[in-house]
Amino acid sequence: MTGARAQEATSLSKYVDANGFLDVQALTCAQLADTYQEDADALTTWYSGWYNGLAHKHFLDFKKGKEAEHEVIVYCKAHRDKKIIEAIAVVFKDERAKLGIEMK
């Protein structure tokens, strides 16, 4: 990080509630962009499992997962005010468009 954004990373544990839980639907892109890589990895792995569970998929495409994580982080760095779930939706929509997949 450089310039005005040059700061120490913040652990996502800073954002847990009194019971130790993160509200994954409320986390912002700024929180993801400013956290440690290991926290970003853990969080994006959780999101991957969540979305795969919603789709009834029981497998992990490791390579695509890492690529999607990178794209979400890039998007989040450019759109710090957005929610992470919004960033994921944008990345997934773009990926589907590249593959010619139309959603109904």
C-alpha positions in Angstrom: 0.0 0.0 0.0 1.2 3.5 -0.7 0.3 7.1 -0.1 -2.9 7.8 1.9 -3.7 4.1 2.0 -0.3 3.1 3.5 -1.3 1.7 6.9 -1.0 -1.3 9.0 -3.3 -4.2 8.1 -6.3 -4.8 10.4 -7.3 -8.2 11.5 -10.9 -9.2 10.7 -11.2 -10.2 14.4 -11.7 -6.5 15.1 -15.1 -6.7 13.5 -16.5 -9.7 15.4 -19.5 -9.3 17.6 -19.7 -10.1 21.3 -20.3 -13.8 20.5 -17.2 -13.9 18.2 -19.1 -13.9 14.9 -18.6 -11.8 11.7 -21.6 -10.5 9.9 -20.4 -11.6 6.4 -23.2 -9.7 4.7 -22.2 -6.4 6.3 -18.4 -6.5 5.7 -17.2 -3.8 3.4 -14.6 -3.9 0.6 -12.4 -1.5 2.6 -12.4 -4.1 5.5 -11.3 -6.9 3.1 -8.8 -4.7 1.3 -7.2 -3.6 4.5 -6.9 -6.9 6.2 -4.1 -9.5 6.4 -3.8 -11.8 3.4 -4.5 -14.9 5.6 -7.8 -13.2 6.8 -8.7 -12.4 3.2 -8.0 -16.0 2.3 -10.1 -17.4 5.1 -13.0 -15.1 4.4 -13.1 -15.7 0.6 -12.9 -19.4 1.3 -15.9 -19.1 3.5 -17.8 -17.1 0.9 -16.9 -19.7 -1.7 -18.4 -22.4 0.5 -21.5 -20.4 1.1 -22.1 -19.8 -2.6 -21.3 -23.4 -3.5 -23.7 -24.6 -0.8 -26.4 -22.3 -2.2 -25.8 -23.9 -5.6 -25.8 -27.4 -4.1 -22.2 -27.9 -5.3 -20.0 -30.0 -3.1 -16.6 -29.4 -4.6 -13.9 -26.7 -4.7 -12.2 -25.5 -7.9 -9.0 -24.3 -6.2 -7.6 -22.5 -9.3 -10.9 -20.7 -10.1 -11.3 -19.9 -6.4 -7.9 -18.2 -6.2 -8.7 -16.3 -9.4 -12.1 -15.1 -8.1 -10.5 -14.1 -4.8 -8.0 -12.0 -6.6 -10.7 -10.3 -8.7 -12.8 -9.6 -5.7 -9.8 -8.0 -3.9 -9.0 -5.9 -7.0 -12.6 -4.8 -7.2 -12.7 -4.0 -3.5 -9.6 -1.9 -3.6 -11.2 0.2 -6.3 -14.7 0.3 -4.6 -14.0 0.5 -0.9 -17.5 1.7 0.0 -19.2 -1.4 -1.5 -20.1 -4.5 0.5 -18.0 -7.6 -0.2 -21.1 -9.5 -1.2 -21.7 -6.8 -3.8 -18.1 -7.2 -5.1 -18.6 -11.0 -5.4 -21.8 -10.5 -7.3 -20.0 -8.2 -9.8 -17.1 -10.6 -10.2 -19.5 -13.6 -10.7 -21.6 -11.7 -13.2 -18.5 -10.7 -15.2 -17.2 -14.3 -15.1 -20.5 -15.7 -16.3 -20.6 -13.1 -19.1 -17.1 -14.1 -20.2 -18.3 -17.7 -20.4 -21.5 -16.8 -22.3 -23.7 -17.9 -19.4 -27.0 -16.1 -19.1 -28.9 -16.0 -15.8 -32.7 -16.3 -15.8 
